[in-house]
Amino acid sequence: MAKKFSTKIKSFTAKTRTRNNAVFKQSVQEVAAVANEPVSQGGRMRVDTGFLRNSQVVGLNSSPSGPSNKDRDSMGNPEDVLLTIAQATVYDVVYIGWSASYARFREYKDGFVEGAVKKWPSIVSKNTRRAKREIR
């Protein structure tokens, strides 16, 4: 009897870890995407040349700081952003920023980061429901 209970606890714990990591990664990816969403698609980021959008950078456990950190940071390539986030676990801190010199000014004017961050609770809730359905 104790062995069955122990097996159930281990299974539950493993499933919970898997769900937590899936919710975390998907939610971070969505917040990064929402922040980069152009005004023309309902977002807050103004896009003229695409330079600001393409300057999005992500770092794990430290701010992305340049090419010397290429092995752990994305440096403006959308695929690198996704790959960096995919390496994260719920124990990591994911830093998202934009390297364009005018990114701070655009944030003050348009609030593209603020708007994405405000959606975090609803994004996490949606992804939690999804993980409960898909990870059994």
N, C-alpha and C positions, 0 to 999 in steps of 0.2 A: 504494500500500500504506500509506504513512504517513498519507494522508488518511483512509482507512478506520479506521485505529487511532485517530486523533485524534477522529473522529466517534463511535466507540464510547466513548471516555473521556468526551467531553462528555455523551453520553447517560447513561452510568453515573452521572456526577456529578450531573446534573439529577435523576435518579430517586432518588439517595441523599438529596439535599436535600429533595425532596418527602416521602420516607419519614420522614426525621428530624423535619421540622416536623409531620407528621401524628401521629407517635408522641408527640412532646412535648405538643402541644395536647390530644390525647385523654387522655393520662396525667394532665396537670394538671387537666383537667375531672373525671376520675374521682376523683382524690384529694380535690378540693373536694367532690364529691358524697358520697364515703365519710365524710368528716368531718362532713357535715351529715345523715347517715343516722340516723333515730330508733332508739331502743332497740327499739321495737315492730317494726321491720323488720330487726333484727339489728345495728344500729349501736350507737354508744356515746353518742349525744347524747340527753339527756333532753328530751322535748318536752311542755310543759304548755300554753303559750299560742302557741308558735311564734315568739315574739319573737327568741330566740337564733338559731334557724335562719335567720330572715329578716334577721338583722343581718350575714350574711356579706358581706364586702367584698373586692375584689380590686384590686390596683394593679400597673401595669407599671413596673418599674425604680425604684419607690419605694413606700413604704407608702401606702395610701389615707389621705387626711387630711381629706377633707370636700368639700362641694359645689363649692368653687372648682376642684377637680380633676376635675369630672364628665366632662370630655372624655377623660380617660385612665384613670379609675378607675370601678369599679362601686361603688354605694353601697347595697347591701342588696337590690337587685332581682335575683332569680335570672336573668332574661334578661340583665341588665347584666353579671353575673358571666360568663356564657357568651360574650357579645359581647367583653368585655375579653380573655378568654383567647384567643378567636379571632383577635384582633389580634396576639398574641404570636408571636415566632419563637424558635428555639432559642438565639438570642443575648440574649434578654430574661430578666430576673429577674421572676418572678411572685410577688407577695406576697398571701397569703390570710389574712384575719383576721375577727374578729367584733366589731362595735361595741357590742354589749350590755355594760352596765357589769359584769355578773356572768360574762362569758365566761371570764375567767381562773380564777375560782373553779371553774366547771363543768369546765374543762380539768383542773385539779388533782384534782378528785374523780373525773371520768369518763374522762379521757384521750381525748376524741373526736378531737383533732388528732393526738396521738401514735399512736393506732391507725391512722389514715389514712396517716400518714407511714411507718409500718412496712410498709404494703402497697405502697409505691412500687416496689420492685424487681420484685415479681410483676406489678404493673399494667403497668410498662414492658415486661417480657418478653412479656406477652400482646399488647400493642399492637404490638410489634415483629413478632411472628409474623403478626398480622393485616395489617399494612402490607406485609409481604413477599408475602402472598397477593393482596392487592387492588391494590397499586401496581406495575404491571409496565412 
